[in-house]
């Protein structure tokens, strides 16, 4: 059986410019007692810089859509266009204040792995984060097989 190469305890990247939402998410993660470090960014460019430089493989990305400088869609496109980040298969989920048909369709068209509306109540927020984390801790990603097939092989096979 293959050993999973993903770091299920790697950092959770949260791109959220609202400090109140950051505080609530920090409390939720603390209360749920996951081992993952939570790394907050107020801006997609700062998150992109971090993703390009970090040696610690992120577990997943929770991104707001409406942010200063570059929005969540632009950030997702930049990650997809960056071959080194794209092949890492970091789950990318939108976690935003509202949803409309256009934004949900656009998100899934760019292979976002989830679209969630931030609940208003703490208990609902905690329940949503728990579902997200538990799902991705169980999920198998293509980078599990990186020693069997070089990443360029995987990319070429998917094209």
N, C-alpha and C positions, 0 to 999 in steps of 0.2 A: 504494500500500500504506500502511496506517495505521502511524504511529509508535507504539510501545508506550509508554504513559503510566505504567506501573508502574515503580518503581525497583528493578530486580533487584539493585542493590547497596545498597539501603536496610538499615537495621538489622534484625537478627533479635532479636525480643523473646523472652526466655526467662523464664518464671515458674516458679521452682523454689526451694523453701525449704531444701533440703538443700545445705549448703556443699560437701560432698564431690562431689556430683553437679554443682554449678556449676563446681567446679575441673576435673573431668573433661571437661565440655562445653567449657569455655574452652580446654583443651589440644587437644581434637579440632578445634575450629574453627581454632585457630592452626596446627595441623599440616596441615589441608586447604587453608589459604592462600586462603580466600575473602576478597573485599574488604569484605564486610559487617561492620559494627560489631556486636558482641554486647552487648545491654543486658539485664542480669539484674535481676529483681525477686523478692523473697522472698514477695510478697503480691499477690494479684489487685487489691486496691484501689489500690496504688501503680502497678501496670501500667496500670490504667484511667485514672488521673490523667495519666500520661505520654502515653497514646494520645490523650487529649482535648486535650492542650496542645502536643504536638510538631508542628513544621512539616515535619519530615523523615518522608516516608511510609515506614512499616515494610514490610519485605519479607515477613516471616511471623512468626507467633506460635507458639512451642512452650510448651505449658502443662502443668504437672503437674495432677493432679486434686485430691489431698489437700493443702490448704494452709491456713494460719491465716486468720482473718477471713472470706474468701469462697473457696469451692472453685472448681475449674476450670469446672464446669458453671454455677455462678452467674455467673462472669466472662463466659463465652460468652453467656449470656442477656442480660447488661447490654450487651455489645457489639452484639448483634443488635437490642436495643431502642433503641439510640442511632442515630438516622437518619444522623448525620454519620459515625459509625464504620462502620455497616453498609454504606453505599454505597462505602466505600473498598475493600471486597472484600479485606481482608487475610486471607490463608490462616491458618486456625486449626487447629492440630493438637495432639492430646493426646499427651504423652510422659510416661508414668507407670510406676511400678514393677510394677504387675500389672493384669490385665484380667479381667473377668468378663462374662458374657453381658449382664447388666442394664446395666452401665456402657457397654459397646460399643454396644448398641442405643440407649440414651439419647443418646450422643454423636452418632451418625449421624442420629437424629431431629431434632437441633438443628443440622443442616447443618455439622457439624465435617468438615473436609476430610481428616482422617487420625487414626488411633489407633495409637500405637506403644508397645510395652513396652520400657523401657530395658534394653538388654543389660548383662550383668554384666562381660563382657570388653571391654577397651579396643578391640581390633581390630573387634569386632562393633559397638560403639558408633560408631566411626569410619565403618564401612561403612554403617550406618543413616543417620547424619547426611549422608553423601555422597549417598546415594540421595534423601533428602528435598530437599536443596539443589539437586541436579541436576534433579530433576523440576520443582520450582517455578521454576527459572531458565528452563526451556523452556515452561512452561505459560502460556497466555494467559488473562487475567482480564477481566471485563466493563469494568473501569475503563480498559482500553486504548482504549475508544471514547468516553471522556467528552466530547471536543470535538464528536463527531457528534450525540450525544443528551444533553441535560441529565440529571443524575442523577435528578431527580424523574420524568422520563419513563421511565427504566429501572425505577425502583421501581414506578411505576403499571402498567407493562406486565407486571411479574412477579407482581402481585397477582391 
